[in-house]
Amino acid sequence: MISKYCRKSTASILAGILILAMPTAGSTQSLAGGKGDVRYPVTIPWGTTGGCGKMYAAYIAASGHSAFAATPIVPQSEYFICGAKLNAPSQKAAEDLALKSCQASKSKYKVTVAGACSIAASK
């Protein structure tokens, strides 16, 4: 008789533990505020003009899959170009579109000393 009640309570306790331990489909975390996968550090030089600083801040604040691409950012370089894609359907799509944005900006400004565009960070 005791084993009959123990089995029922043990089963219900285990079921409760499984329910609490299993992640649910609705428990997705927001990507806002995170840097994501950083491939190289992004340090916008102080006093830089242009929109790259604002674009990087928007990338950090974005809640969806996003990417930030830039040419090498070094203090000795006169120019650097950047591009970003915010809230894309996937991380891969964000990376592809951020690279295209960076390359389009490079073509627009006809800067040859900036180096090649690459993904600095994506999430």
All heavy atoms as an XYZ file, in Angstrom:
874
protein
N       0.818     -1.182      0.000
C       0.000      0.000      0.000
C       0.873      1.262      0.000
O       0.578      2.187     -0.724
C      -0.906     -0.040      1.236
C      -1.851      1.074      1.293
S      -3.318      0.565      0.446
C      -4.488      1.621      1.096
N       1.935      1.265      0.804
C       2.813      2.432      0.870
C       3.538      2.625     -0.463
O       3.678      3.747     -0.938
C       3.819      2.288      2.029
C       3.061      2.334      3.351
C       4.869      3.372      1.970
C       3.923      2.085      4.552
N       3.980      1.535     -1.079
C       4.694      1.651     -2.348
C       3.794      2.223     -3.440
O       4.260      2.901     -4.342
C       5.265      0.296     -2.768
O       4.217     -0.610     -3.039
N       2.484      1.980     -3.367
C       1.538      2.519     -4.333
C       1.526      4.046     -4.257
O       1.576      4.731     -5.265
C       0.154      1.944     -4.051
C      -0.936      2.467     -4.960
C      -2.264      1.868     -4.584
C      -3.385      2.520     -5.340
N      -4.684      2.006     -4.913
N       1.505      4.604     -3.068
C       1.494      6.055     -2.890
C       2.859      6.663     -3.192
O       2.945      7.773     -3.709
C       1.047      6.409     -1.473
C      -0.389      6.050     -1.207
C      -0.729      5.066     -0.295
C      -1.416      6.687     -1.900
C      -2.041      4.722     -0.060
C      -2.729      6.350     -1.677
C      -3.043      5.368     -0.750
O      -4.343      5.035     -0.527
N       3.923      5.954     -2.878
C       5.266      6.460     -3.156
C       5.508      6.563     -4.655
O       6.134      7.504     -5.126
C       6.333      5.566     -2.519
S       6.402      5.724     -0.729
N       5.014      5.578     -5.407
C       5.179      5.617     -6.858
C       4.472      6.823     -7.460
O       5.007      7.504     -8.323
C       4.649      4.334     -7.487
C       5.712      3.284     -7.634
C       5.221      2.131     -8.480
N       5.207      0.958     -7.608
C       4.296      0.032     -7.572
N       3.271      0.095     -8.380
N       4.369     -0.971     -6.749
N       3.265      7.093     -6.991
C       2.514      8.227     -7.531
C       3.197      9.551     -7.196
O       3.319     10.423     -8.040
C       1.083      8.222     -6.978
C       0.203      7.186     -7.611
C      -1.208      7.304     -7.099
C      -2.112      6.267     -7.731
N      -3.483      6.397     -7.263
N       3.648      9.711     -5.970
C       4.299     10.967     -5.591
C       5.654     11.115     -6.257
O       6.038     12.209     -6.676
C       4.421     11.082     -4.070
O       5.246     10.056     -3.566
N       6.389     10.016     -6.394
C       7.686     10.071     -7.069
C       7.510     10.446     -8.533
O       8.252     11.273     -9.072
C       8.415      8.711     -6.958
O       8.542      8.369     -5.585
C       9.774      8.760     -7.600
N       6.514      9.875     -9.178
C       6.253     10.184    -10.580
C       5.867     11.649    -10.757
O       6.336     12.319    -11.681
C       5.161      9.280    -11.131
N       5.045     12.174     -9.870
C       4.633     13.567    -10.006
C       5.788     14.528     -9.700
O       5.907     15.575    -10.326
C       3.425     13.870     -9.127
O       3.748     13.708     -7.763
N       6.640     14.162     -8.756
C       7.804     14.994     -8.451
C       8.748     15.022     -9.648
O       9.237     16.084    -10.053
C       8.530     14.496     -7.177
C       7.666     14.783     -5.952
C       9.902     15.135     -7.033
C       8.171     14.131     -4.680
N       9.021     13.860    -10.237
C       9.895     13.802    -11.408
C       9.300     14.556    -12.591
O      10.018     15.231    -13.331
C      10.174     12.344    -11.789
C      11.113     11.584    -10.851
C      11.211     10.127    -11.276
C      12.482     12.226    -10.821
N       8.005     14.472    -12.764
C       7.350     15.206    -13.848
C       7.495     16.712    -13.647
O       7.766     17.458    -14.591
C       5.877     14.815    -13.942
N       7.347     17.161    -12.413
C       7.518     18.585    -12.111
C       8.929     19.059    -12.368
O       9.151     20.147    -12.911
N       9.907     18.252    -11.995
C      11.312     18.608    -12.226
C      11.604     18.694    -13.723
O      12.273     19.610    -14.185
C      12.250     17.595    -11.526
C      12.155     17.775    -10.006
C      13.686     17.757    -11.997
C      12.875     16.704     -9.217
N      11.073     17.733    -14.489
C      11.283     17.763    -15.941
C      10.652     18.988    -16.584
O      11.224     19.596    -17.487
C      10.731     16.492    -16.580
C      11.570     15.237    -16.397
C      10.834     14.021    -16.945
C      12.913     15.387    -17.080
N       9.475     19.355    -16.137
C       8.806     20.531    -16.694
C       9.616     21.789    -16.411
O       9.784     22.641    -17.276
C       7.372     20.658    -16.133
C       6.496     19.564    -16.735
C       6.778     22.033    -16.433
C       5.127     19.449    -16.103
N      10.150     21.911    -15.209
C      10.932     23.094    -14.865
C      12.290     23.102    -15.554
O      12.832     24.158    -15.859
C      11.119     23.175    -13.345
C       9.858     23.431    -12.537
C      10.157     23.359    -11.047
C       9.264     24.784    -12.894
N      12.860     21.926    -15.792
C      14.196     21.846    -16.375
C      14.195     22.009    -17.890
O      15.187     22.418    -18.471
C      14.846     20.516    -16.011
N      13.101     21.696    -18.550
C      13.049     21.761    -20.007
C      12.876     23.197    -20.466
O      12.010     23.914    -19.983
C      11.873     20.923    -20.534
C      11.991     19.443    -20.276
S      13.323     18.690    -21.184
C      12.692     18.796    -22.826
N      13.714     23.645    -21.427
C      13.510     24.996    -21.962
C      12.259     25.019    -22.828
O      11.956     24.049    -23.523
C      14.754     25.238    -22.803
C      15.271     23.887    -23.131
C      14.853     22.979    -21.999
N      11.561     26.114    -22.792
C      10.349     26.231    -23.598
C      10.650     26.972    -24.880
O      11.637     27.690    -24.994
C       9.246     26.983    -22.819
O       9.740     28.289    -22.513
C       8.871     26.250    -21.555
N       9.789     26.824    -25.847
C       9.993     27.472    -27.140
C       9.884     28.983    -27.016
O      10.487     29.720    -27.772
C       8.968     26.953    -28.139
N       9.141     29.478    -26.074
C       8.959     30.910    -25.915
C      10.020     31.582    -25.072
O       9.937     32.764    -24.808
N      11.031     30.870    -24.648
C      12.029     31.463    -23.763
C      13.273     31.913    -24.523
O      14.383     31.598    -24.144
C      12.424     30.472    -22.658
O      13.113     29.381    -23.229
N      13.095     32.646    -25.611
C      14.235     33.150    -26.361
C      14.774     34.390    -25.671
O      14.023     35.215    -25.169
C      13.834     33.491    -27.805
O      12.774     34.443    -27.763
C      13.384     32.262    -28.555
N      16.078     34.507    -25.661
C      16.700     35.643    -25.016
C      16.879     36.770    -26.024
O      17.148     36.531    -27.190
C      18.057     35.253    -24.445
C      17.984     34.305    -23.292
C      19.365     33.991    -22.746
O      20.370     34.247    -23.384
N      19.406     33.435    -21.557
N      16.777     37.981    -25.554
C      17.004     39.133    -26.394
C      18.504     39.297    -26.621
O      19.312     39.039    -25.739
C      16.446     40.384    -25.720
O      16.790     41.523    -26.468
N      18.859     39.721    -27.798
C      20.266     39.948    -28.122
C      20.684     41.384    -27.830
O      21.843     41.740    -28.027
C      20.509     39.615    -29.601
C      20.222     38.172    -30.005
C      20.310     38.023    -31.520
C      21.175     37.229    -29.329
N      19.742     42.215    -27.383
C      20.036     43.623    -27.127
C      21.059     43.782    -26.013
O      21.024     43.079    -25.015
C      18.758     44.367    -26.763
N      21.974     44.707    -26.220
C      22.975     45.021    -25.204
C      24.207     44.144    -25.246
O      25.179     44.409    -24.556
N      24.218     43.117    -26.068
C      25.373     42.225    -26.148
C      26.204     42.503    -27.390
O      25.718     43.007    -28.385
N      27.480     42.155    -27.317
C      28.365     42.346    -28.460
C      28.336     41.155    -29.400
O      28.761     41.265    -30.539
C      29.795     42.590    -27.989
C      29.967     43.925    -27.298
C      31.414     44.175    -26.950
C      31.559     45.521    -26.260
N      32.948     45.799    -25.924
N      27.869     40.008    -28.946
C      27.802     38.832    -29.797
C      29.166     38.198    -30.007
O      30.029     38.250    -29.138
N      29.365     37.625    -31.188
C      30.638     36.991    -31.540
C      31.594     38.067    -32.043
O      31.481     38.536    -33.175
C      30.430     35.940    -32.636
C      29.471     34.847    -32.209
O      29.455     34.530    -31.004
O      28.749     34.325    -33.067
N      32.547     38.444    -31.210
C      33.497     39.495    -31.569
C      34.706     38.844    -32.239
O      35.377     38.011    -31.646
C      33.937     40.295    -30.323
C      34.976     41.338    -30.690
C      32.737     40.951    -29.662
N      34.967     39.225    -33.475
C      36.095     38.660    -34.211
C      37.356     39.478    -34.000
O      38.454     38.947    -34.002
C      35.756     38.582    -35.688
C      34.434     37.822    -35.872
C      34.429     36.912    -37.051
N      33.185     36.144    -37.055
C      32.312     36.170    -38.022
N      32.516     36.901    -39.085
N      31.210     35.442    -37.941
N      37.203     40.776    -33.856
C      38.301     41.643    -33.441
C      37.683     42.837    -32.723
O      36.558     43.222    -32.995
C      39.199     42.065    -34.618
C      38.520     42.801    -35.755
C      38.349     44.183    -35.730
C      38.078     42.116    -36.880
C      37.758     44.849    -36.770
C      37.480     42.773    -37.933
C      37.331     44.149    -37.872
O      36.733     44.809    -38.910
N      38.418     43.403    -31.768
C      37.825     44.478    -30.969
C      37.537     45.727    -31.796
O      38.337     46.108    -32.648
C      38.871     44.753    -29.892
C      40.133     44.162    -30.391
C      39.771     43.084    -31.362
N      36.406     46.316    -31.533
C      36.013     47.545    -32.214
C      36.274     48.702    -31.257
O      35.612     48.824    -30.227
C      34.529     47.515    -32.628
C      34.120     48.826    -33.267
C      34.274     46.355    -33.565
N      37.254     49.500    -31.585
C      37.549     50.697    -30.793
C      37.528     51.883    -31.742
O      38.457     52.070    -32.527
C      38.925     50.590    -30.099
O      39.912     50.265    -31.084
C      38.924     49.527    -29.027
N      36.452     52.627    -31.690
C      36.316     53.804    -32.539
C      37.205     54.899    -31.946
O      37.020     55.276    -30.789
C      34.845     54.281    -32.592
C      33.887     53.138    -32.923
C      34.688     55.445    -33.546
C      33.944     52.605    -34.307
N      38.183     55.397    -32.693
C      39.072     56.431    -32.154
C      38.299     57.674    -31.724
O      37.351     58.096    -32.392
C      40.018     56.740    -33.313
C      39.960     55.528    -34.187
C      38.574     54.988    -34.040
N      38.711     58.259    -30.623
C      38.070     59.460    -30.096
C      38.229     60.591    -31.100
O      39.290     60.762    -31.702
C      38.697     59.842    -28.752
C      37.962     60.958    -28.091
C      36.821     60.860    -27.371
C      38.316     62.336    -28.108
N      36.426     62.083    -26.931
C      37.335     63.022    -27.378
C      39.347     63.059    -28.669
C      37.359     64.392    -27.194
C      39.371     64.426    -28.495
C      38.387     65.082    -27.753
N      37.199     61.362    -31.303
C      37.240     62.479    -32.234
C      36.909     62.090    -33.664
O      36.988     62.916    -34.563
N      36.549     60.842    -33.876
C      36.210     60.385    -35.218
C      34.899     61.012    -35.666
O      33.935     61.070    -34.906
C      36.075     58.848    -35.229
O      37.299     58.282    -34.804
C      35.733     58.335    -36.597
N      34.886     61.488    -36.900
C      33.648     62.023    -37.452
C      33.020     60.953    -38.338
O      33.683     60.026    -38.771
C      33.916     63.291    -38.288
O      34.819     62.957    -39.337
C      34.498     64.393    -37.417
N      31.756     61.078    -38.590
C      31.057     60.079    -39.399
C      30.112     59.276    -38.535
O      29.987     59.484    -37.328
N      29.475     58.313    -39.153
C      28.429     57.576    -38.469
C      28.823     56.237    -37.886
O      27.965     55.521    -37.375
N      30.099     55.851    -37.950
C      30.482     54.516    -37.484
C      30.264     54.326    -35.980
O      29.852     53.255    -35.551
C      31.929     54.205    -37.855
S      32.140     53.900    -39.630
N      30.533     55.334    -35.192
C      30.303     55.228    -33.746
C      28.832     55.027    -33.429
O      28.465     54.183    -32.614
N      27.979     55.792    -34.098
C      26.532     55.657    -33.906
C      26.041     54.313    -34.428
O      25.175     53.675    -33.829
C      25.792     56.789    -34.609
C      26.005     58.138    -33.961
C      25.295     59.222    -34.723
C      25.622     60.581    -34.126
N      25.037     61.672    -34.907
N      26.622     53.868    -35.546
C      26.223     52.596    -36.128
C      26.601     51.433    -35.205
O      25.829     50.497    -35.033
C      26.895     52.419    -37.496
C      26.276     51.367    -38.366
S      27.036     51.259    -39.999
C      26.665     52.851    -40.683
N      27.777     51.510    -34.585
C      28.196     50.454    -33.665
C      27.310     50.452    -32.414
O      26.933     49.402    -31.920
C      29.669     50.607    -33.283
C      30.183     49.461    -32.445
C      30.292     48.185    -32.978
C      30.543     49.649    -31.119
C      30.750     47.124    -32.216
C      31.009     48.595    -30.345
C      31.111     47.334    -30.902
O      31.556     46.285    -30.138
N      26.954     51.638    -31.917
C      26.050     51.728    -30.760
C      24.681     51.148    -31.105
O      24.069     50.457    -30.278
C      25.919     53.174    -30.304
N      24.215     51.388    -32.318
C      22.928     50.819    -32.750
C      23.031     49.302    -32.869
O      22.085     48.580    -32.535
C      22.507     51.427    -34.082
N      24.187     48.804    -33.312
C      24.407     47.354    -33.389
C      24.316     46.734    -31.992
O      23.667     45.713    -31.804
C      25.769     47.051    -34.029
C      26.277     45.666    -33.701
C      25.747     44.548    -34.325
C      27.260     45.469    -32.739
C      26.185     43.274    -34.007
C      27.705     44.207    -32.419
C      27.165     43.109    -33.051
O      27.598     41.851    -32.725
N      24.955     47.344    -31.008
C      24.935     46.831    -29.631
C      23.495     46.825    -29.102
O      23.073     45.877    -28.443
C      25.840     47.672    -28.704
C      27.299     47.592    -29.143
C      25.685     47.270    -27.248
C      27.960     46.262    -28.934
N      22.740     47.865    -29.395
C      21.378     47.993    -28.869
C      20.359     47.128    -29.613
O      19.262     46.898    -29.090
C      20.937     49.451    -28.927
N      20.695     46.641    -30.796
C      19.737     45.870    -31.607
C      19.334     44.583    -30.890
O      20.161     43.892    -30.301
C      20.338     45.548    -32.965
N      18.058     44.264    -30.969
C      17.549     43.093    -30.257
C      17.526     41.834    -31.116
O      17.344     40.746    -30.598
C      16.143     43.377    -29.733
O      15.282     43.655    -30.813
N      17.711     41.967    -32.412
C      17.676     40.811    -33.301
C      19.057     40.461    -33.824
O      20.070     41.033    -33.401
N      19.109     39.523    -34.762
C      20.372     39.141    -35.374
C      20.933     40.334    -36.132
O      20.258     40.903    -36.986
C      20.171     37.968    -36.342
C      19.788     36.709    -35.651
N      20.657     36.006    -34.848
C      18.631     36.017    -35.641
C      20.050     34.940    -34.379
N      18.810     34.922    -34.834
N      22.162     40.711    -35.817
C      22.780     41.881    -36.413
C      24.261     41.627    -36.611
O      24.828     40.713    -36.013
C      22.577     43.105    -35.509
O      21.209     43.326    -35.274
N      24.886     42.479    -37.438
C      26.322     42.363    -37.675
C      26.908     43.743    -37.926
O      26.214     44.639    -38.425
C      26.599     41.444    -38.856
N      28.178     43.904    -37.583
C      28.922     45.149    -37.802
C      30.188     44.799    -38.552
O      30.972     43.953    -38.102
C      29.252     45.815    -36.458
C      29.981     47.119    -36.596
C      29.289     48.287    -36.874
C      31.356     47.180    -36.453
C      29.955     49.493    -37.011
C      32.029     48.380    -36.580
C      31.331     49.538    -36.860
N      30.384     45.398    -39.719
C      31.566     45.158    -40.536
C      32.352     46.456    -40.645
O      31.777     47.545    -40.643
C      31.161     44.673    -41.925
N      33.666     46.343    -40.738
C      34.513     47.530    -40.851
C      35.829     47.181    -41.519
O      36.233     46.017    -41.563
C      34.778     48.130    -39.467
N      36.457     48.201    -42.036
C      37.831     48.050    -42.489
C      38.698     48.126    -41.236
O      38.203     48.510    -40.167
C      38.196     49.171    -43.481
O      38.012     50.422    -42.841
C      37.347     49.090    -44.740
N      39.968     47.787    -41.303
C      40.801     47.848    -40.090
C      40.757     49.232    -39.431
O      40.891     50.249    -40.103
C      42.200     47.532    -40.613
C      41.965     46.740    -41.854
C      40.704     47.283    -42.450
N      40.509     49.223    -38.123
C      40.421     50.470    -37.365
C      41.709     50.606    -36.566
O      41.887     49.956    -35.537
C      39.199     50.461    -36.422
C      37.924     50.244    -37.226
C      39.117     51.759    -35.634
C      36.691     50.000    -36.366
N      42.616     51.419    -37.082
C      43.889     51.649    -36.397
C      44.111     53.154    -36.302
O      43.757     53.901    -37.209
C      45.069     50.969    -37.137
C      44.971     49.465    -37.039
C      45.144     51.382    -38.578
N      44.688     53.613    -35.195
C      44.895     55.060    -35.034
C      45.775     55.675    -36.120
O      45.629     56.834    -36.460
C      45.561     55.173    -33.656
C      45.170     53.933    -32.939
C      45.039     52.875    -33.986
N      46.694     54.907    -36.694
C      47.600     55.452    -37.702
C      46.918     55.633    -39.059
O      47.426     56.340    -39.915
C      48.823     54.529    -37.897
C      49.680     54.374    -36.673
C      49.164     53.302    -35.722
O      48.247     52.554    -36.036
N      49.732     53.252    -34.533
N      45.792     54.965    -39.264
C      45.090     55.048    -40.540
C      44.252     56.313    -40.587
O      43.627     56.712    -39.602
C      44.193     53.821    -40.713
O      43.481     53.923    -41.913
N      44.250     56.923    -41.750
C      43.484     58.157    -41.895
C      41.989     57.885    -42.013
O      41.169     58.673    -41.575
C      43.982     58.902    -43.139
C      43.378     60.271    -43.301
C      44.000     61.027    -44.464
O      45.030     60.585    -44.993
O      43.427     62.054    -44.843
N      41.627     56.757    -42.605
C      40.231     56.441    -42.845
C      39.902     55.034    -42.386
O      40.746     54.158    -42.394
C      39.908     56.493    -44.346
C      40.144     57.815    -44.992
C      41.263     58.022    -45.788
C      39.242     58.848    -44.832
C      41.480     59.236    -46.397
C      39.453     60.068    -45.441
C      40.571     60.260    -46.223
O      40.780     61.462    -46.824
N      38.656     54.834    -42.020
C      38.093     53.502    -41.921
C      36.619     53.612    -42.290
O      36.005     54.650    -42.121
C      38.311     52.849    -40.543
C      37.515     53.456    -39.426
C      36.283     52.937    -39.076
C      38.002     54.526    -38.716
C      35.550     53.492    -38.050
C      37.280     55.082    -37.689
C      36.054     54.564    -37.352
N      36.134     52.554    -42.859
C      34.764     52.507    -43.370
C      34.035     51.396    -42.616
O      34.640     50.394    -42.246
C      34.756     52.193    -44.881
C      35.595     53.200    -45.668
C      33.347     52.109    -45.437
C      35.037     54.600    -45.696
N      32.737     51.570    -42.399
C      31.984     50.536    -41.699
C      30.623     50.336    -42.357
O      30.209     51.125    -43.193
C      31.814     50.895    -40.220
S      30.823     52.375    -39.961
N      29.972     49.289    -41.955
C      28.624     48.988    -42.406
C      27.970     48.074    -41.385
O      28.663     47.366    -40.652
N      26.677     48.086    -41.316
C      25.966     47.243    -40.346
C      24.630     46.807    -40.923
O      24.080     47.453    -41.814
C      25.753     47.988    -39.039
N      24.151     45.718    -40.410
C      22.794     45.265    -40.690
C      22.167     44.911    -39.356
O      22.722     44.132    -38.585
C      22.798     44.051    -41.628
C      21.427     43.452    -41.866
C      20.473     44.452    -42.470
C      19.087     43.818    -42.667
N      18.070     44.804    -42.918
N      21.042     45.513    -39.056
C      20.362     45.310    -37.778
C      19.093     44.495    -37.972
O      18.370     44.672    -38.957
C      20.018     46.654    -37.144
C      21.164     47.664    -37.022
C      20.660     48.976    -36.464
C      22.276     47.113    -36.170
N      18.834     43.606    -37.021
C      17.592     42.831    -36.955
C      17.280     42.064    -38.243
O      16.183     42.152    -38.785
C      16.425     43.738    -36.559
C      16.681     44.430    -35.241
O      17.180     43.824    -34.304
N      16.344     45.708    -35.164
N      18.251     41.299    -38.701
C      18.084     40.454    -39.893
C      17.409     39.141    -39.497
O      17.327     38.805    -38.309
C      19.447     40.181    -40.518
N      16.960     38.357    -40.469
C      16.311     37.084    -40.145
C      17.254     36.061    -39.512
O      16.810     35.200    -38.766
C      15.798     36.570    -41.486
C      16.061     37.614    -42.495
C      16.872     38.687    -41.883
N      18.550     36.139    -39.831
C      19.519     35.197    -39.260
C      20.874     35.884    -39.111
O      21.110     36.947    -39.698
C      19.673     33.956    -40.151
O      20.322     34.303    -41.358
N      21.756     35.262    -38.353
C      23.089     35.818    -38.149
C      23.868     35.826    -39.465
O      24.552     36.790    -39.785
C      23.839     35.011    -37.083
C      25.196     35.582    -36.731
C      25.853     34.832    -35.581
O      25.300     33.880    -35.042
N      27.033     35.250    -35.205
N      23.739     34.771    -40.252
C      24.435     34.676    -41.547
C      23.958     35.768    -42.492
O      24.766     36.421    -43.172
C      24.199     33.282    -42.144
C      24.777     33.085    -43.520
C      26.275     32.965    -43.480
C      26.790     32.592    -44.870
N      27.883     33.395    -45.303
N      22.659     36.000    -42.562
C      22.111     37.049    -43.423
C      22.600     38.419    -42.971
O      22.945     39.271    -43.804
C      20.587     37.004    -43.410
N      22.654     38.642    -41.666
C      23.134     39.913    -41.137
C      24.595     40.135    -41.524
O      24.977     41.238    -41.919
C      22.975     39.952    -39.619
N      25.417     39.098    -41.429
C      26.830     39.215    -41.792
C      26.991     39.545    -43.272
O      27.771     40.429    -43.640
C      27.572     37.929    -41.448
C      27.744     37.700    -39.965
C      28.399     36.368    -39.642
O      28.750     35.604    -40.570
O      28.571     36.085    -38.442
N      26.254     38.845    -44.136
C      26.344     39.093    -45.578
C      25.938     40.522    -45.921
O      26.621     41.212    -46.690
C      25.460     38.107    -46.346
C      25.979     36.679    -46.287
O      27.176     36.480    -45.954
O      25.186     35.750    -46.560
N      24.838     40.994    -45.337
C      24.347     42.340    -45.644
C      25.236     43.424    -45.039
O      25.390     44.494    -45.628
C      22.900     42.483    -45.179
C      21.912     41.608    -45.966
C      20.540     41.619    -45.302
C      21.818     42.067    -47.412
N      25.843     43.168    -43.885
C      26.768     44.141    -43.291
C      28.021     44.279    -44.150
O      28.525     45.393    -44.353
C      27.138     43.729    -41.875
N      28.526     43.166    -44.673
C      29.685     43.225    -45.573
C      29.348     44.003    -46.843
O      30.146     44.829    -47.305
C      30.154     41.818    -45.934
C      31.141     41.168    -44.975
C      31.434     39.739    -45.402
C      32.416     41.961    -44.880
N      28.169     43.754    -47.403
C      27.753     44.477    -48.607
C      27.627     45.973    -48.325
O      28.007     46.803    -49.145
C      26.425     43.932    -49.132
C      26.563     42.587    -49.808
C      25.226     42.090    -50.320
C      25.379     40.710    -50.935
N      24.106     40.164    -51.394
N      27.108     46.319    -47.149
C      26.973     47.722    -46.764
C      28.340     48.388    -46.640
O      28.552     49.511    -47.115
C      26.209     47.820    -45.440
O      26.210     49.135    -44.961
N      29.276     47.703    -46.024
C      30.631     48.238    -45.865
C      31.302     48.415    -47.235
O      31.907     49.457    -47.511
C      31.453     47.307    -44.969
S      33.139     47.862    -44.658
N      31.175     47.421    -48.085
C      31.794     47.499    -49.412
C      31.150     48.588    -50.267
O      31.831     49.273    -51.032
C      31.711     46.138    -50.099
C      32.613     45.114    -49.440
C      32.292     43.676    -49.836
O      31.260     43.393    -50.434
N      33.183     42.769    -49.464
N      29.845     48.788    -50.128
C      29.164     49.855    -50.858
C      29.650     51.225    -50.389
O      29.866     52.127    -51.205
C      27.652     49.737    -50.684
N      29.856     51.376    -49.085
C      30.370     52.647    -48.557
C      31.793     52.887    -49.053
O      32.162     54.014    -49.389
C      30.358     52.643    -47.031
O      29.047     52.570    -46.553
N      32.575     51.834    -49.104
C      33.952     51.951    -49.589
C      33.966     52.392    -51.052
O      34.764     53.241    -51.445
C      34.675     50.616    -49.404
C      36.154     50.701    -49.561
C      36.808     49.386    -49.199
C      38.274     49.458    -49.536
N      38.957     48.211    -49.353
N      33.059     51.845    -51.845
C      32.960     52.236    -53.249
C      32.454     53.671    -53.383
O      32.933     54.426    -54.240
C      32.006     51.302    -54.000
O      32.515     50.004    -54.008
N      31.523     54.043    -52.550
C      30.945     55.391    -52.605
C      31.989     56.459    -52.311
O      32.071     57.466    -52.999
C      29.795     55.502    -51.604
C      29.169     56.881    -51.521
C      28.076     56.919    -50.487
C      27.533     58.333    -50.321
N      26.504     58.409    -49.294
N      32.791     56.227    -51.275
C      33.781     57.228    -50.877
C      35.120     57.057    -51.584
O      36.009     57.859    -51.415
C      33.970     57.197    -49.358
C      32.724     57.634    -48.630
C      31.973     56.725    -47.902
C      32.275     58.952    -48.706
C      30.812     57.122    -47.253
C      31.123     59.354    -48.063
C      30.394     58.430    -47.331
O      29.247     58.815    -46.698
N      35.256     55.996    -52.385
C      36.454     55.733    -53.177
C      37.730     55.810    -52.335
O      38.709     56.435    -52.697
C      36.527     56.693    -54.364
C      35.370     56.516    -55.331
C      35.425     57.539    -56.428
C      34.314     57.371    -57.417
N      32.990     57.570    -56.951
N      37.691     55.153    -51.173
C      38.834     55.132    -50.266
C      39.643     53.876    -50.548
O      39.117     52.770    -50.487
C      38.365     55.153    -48.793
C      39.533     55.059    -47.854
C      37.567     56.403    -48.529
N      40.913     54.039    -50.851
C      41.747     52.883    -51.149
C      42.688     52.519    -50.003
O      43.210     51.423    -49.967
C      42.586     53.130    -52.420
O      43.377     54.299    -52.216
C      41.702     53.308    -53.622
N      42.924     53.433    -49.070
C      43.870     53.150    -47.985
C      43.218     52.495    -46.773
O      43.895     52.178    -45.805
C      44.603     54.433    -47.538
C      45.431     55.006    -48.664
C      43.616     55.463    -47.013
N      41.926     52.271    -46.802
C      41.222     51.771    -45.618
C      41.401     50.270    -45.389
O      41.238     49.797    -44.291
C      39.740     52.116    -45.697
N      41.707     49.507    -46.397
C      41.806     48.050    -46.241
C      40.499     47.384    -46.623
O      39.536     48.013    -47.031
N      40.477     46.065    -46.451
C      39.305     45.288    -46.838
C      38.266     45.249    -45.716
O      38.597     45.251    -44.541
C      39.733     43.856    -47.173
N      36.997     45.200    -46.100
C      35.917     45.080    -45.117
C      35.889     43.652    -44.564
O      36.091     42.688    -45.301
C      34.564     45.362    -45.775
S      34.327     47.071    -46.276
N      35.638     43.544    -43.285
C      35.462     42.235    -42.651
C      34.502     42.381    -41.486
O      34.305     43.463    -40.948
C      36.798     41.668    -42.181
O      37.377     42.506    -41.214
N      33.920     41.263    -41.070
C      32.965     41.271    -39.966
C      33.744     41.444    -38.657
O      34.630     40.664    -38.339
C      32.161     39.963    -39.919
C      31.329     39.802    -41.194
C      31.271     39.895    -38.681
C      30.244     40.838    -41.368
N      33.408     42.488    -37.918
C      34.036     42.724    -36.622
C      33.274     42.010    -35.522
O      33.862     41.447    -34.606
C      34.098     44.221    -36.332
N      31.949     42.030    -35.603
C      31.122     41.388    -34.576
C      29.762     41.052    -35.170
O      29.277     41.752    -36.058
C      30.955     42.313    -33.382
N      29.191     39.975    -34.700
C      27.843     39.609    -35.145
C      27.145     38.853    -34.034
O      27.769     38.242    -33.165
C      27.903     38.757    -36.418
O      28.495     37.508    -36.147
N      25.819     38.933    -34.056
C      25.005     38.223    -33.063
C      23.733     37.730    -33.685
O      23.314     38.164    -34.723
C      24.715     39.105    -31.858
C      24.062     40.441    -32.155
C      23.891     41.234    -30.899
C      23.338     42.614    -31.198
N      23.105     43.400    -30.021
